[in-house]
């Protein structure tokens, strides 16, 4: 396990369905767990979706084992520089790998889409 490299604080969020004042379903995200992660940029790709150029970048995140993490969740990462919030990034969890099936470490393959 790469404990010394897990120096990025991330928040795993889950989708919550609530109802508005008209009774319609509203999907929002709520913070579920805040953990430390080792983040590695994997690769990037540019493509066109709906006549717009979209940059798709993949990131691997290594975290301690949490059994309830699923691909229905997402990751929020707040980039902080000298105590000031620079940017908030959101990542879709594409796959989850239990490293060596030891229930000690998870590898999350995540995708960030920028438009």
C-alpha positions in Angstrom: 0.0 0.0 0.0 1.2 3.5 -0.8 0.3 5.3 2.4 3.1 7.9 2.0 1.8 8.8 -1.4 -1.8 9.3 -0.4 -1.5 13.0 0.1 -4.6 14.3 -1.8 -7.8 14.7 0.1 -10.8 13.6 -1.9 -14.5 13.3 -1.1 -16.6 10.5 -2.4 -20.1 11.6 -3.1 -23.3 9.6 -3.6 -26.4 10.6 -5.5 -29.5 11.4 -3.5 -33.0 11.7 -4.8 -35.2 14.3 -3.0 -38.5 15.9 -3.9 -39.0 19.6 -4.5 -42.0 21.7 -3.5 -43.9 20.4 -6.5 -43.3 16.8 -5.7 -40.9 16.2 -8.6 -37.7 14.2 -8.1 -34.5 16.2 -7.8 -31.1 14.4 -8.0 -28.3 15.9 -6.0 -25.0 14.8 -4.7 -24.1 14.6 -1.0 -20.7 14.0 0.6 -20.3 10.4 1.8 -16.7 9.8 2.8 -13.6 12.0 2.8 -10.4 10.1 2.4 -6.8 10.5 1.3 -5.7 9.3 -2.1 -2.7 8.8 -4.4 -3.8 10.4 -7.7 -2.1 9.7 -11.0 -3.1 11.2 -14.3 -3.5 8.3 -16.8 -4.1 9.8 -20.2 -6.3 12.3 -22.1 -8.3 12.3 -25.2 -10.1 15.0 -27.2 -13.3 14.3 -29.1 -16.5 15.9 -30.3 -19.9 15.4 -28.6 -23.0 17.3 -29.7 -20.8 19.5 -32.0 -18.6 20.6 -29.0 -15.0 19.7 -28.4 -14.7 17.7 -25.2 -11.5 16.8 -23.3 -11.7 13.5 -21.5 -9.0 12.8 -19.0 -8.5 9.7 -16.9 -7.1 9.5 -13.5 -6.2 6.6 -11.2 -6.9 7.1 -7.6 -5.6 4.7 -4.9 -7.4 4.8 -1.6 -7.7 2.5 1.5 -10.3 -0.2 1.1 -13.9 0.9 1.7 -16.3 -2.0 0.9 -19.3 0.2 0.0 -17.7 2.3 -2.8 -19.6 1.8 -6.1 -19.4 3.1 -9.7 -22.7 5.0 -9.0 -20.7 7.4 -6.9 -18.4 10.2 -8.0 -15.2 11.9 -6.6 -14.9 15.6 -5.7 -11.4 17.0 -5.5 -10.7 20.5 -4.3 -7.4 21.8 -5.6 -5.9 24.0 -2.8 -2.8 26.1 -3.2 -1.3 27.9 -0.2 -4.6 27.6 1.7 -6.7 29.0 -1.1 -9.2 26.9 -3.1 -8.1 27.1 -6.8 -10.6 24.7 -8.5 -13.1 22.0 -7.7 -13.0 19.0 -9.9 -15.5 16.1 -10.2 -14.6 12.6 -11.5 -16.9 9.9 -12.6 -15.9 6.5 -11.2 -15.6 4.1 -14.2 -14.2 1.0 -12.4 -13.1 -0.2 -9.0 -10.3 -2.7 -8.5 -9.5 -4.4 -5.2 -5.7 -4.5 -5.3 -4.5 -8.2 -5.0 -8.0 -9.0 -3.5 -6.5 -8.2 0.0 -9.2 -5.7 1.0 -6.5 -3.2 1.9 -6.4 -0.8 -1.1 -8.8 0.2 -4.0 -7.8 1.6 -7.4 -10.5 3.8 -8.8 -10.3 4.5 -12.5 -12.0 7.9 -12.9 -12.9 10.1 -15.8 -13.1 13.9 -15.7 -14.9 15.6 -18.6 -14.2 19.2 -19.3 -16.2 21.3 -21.8 
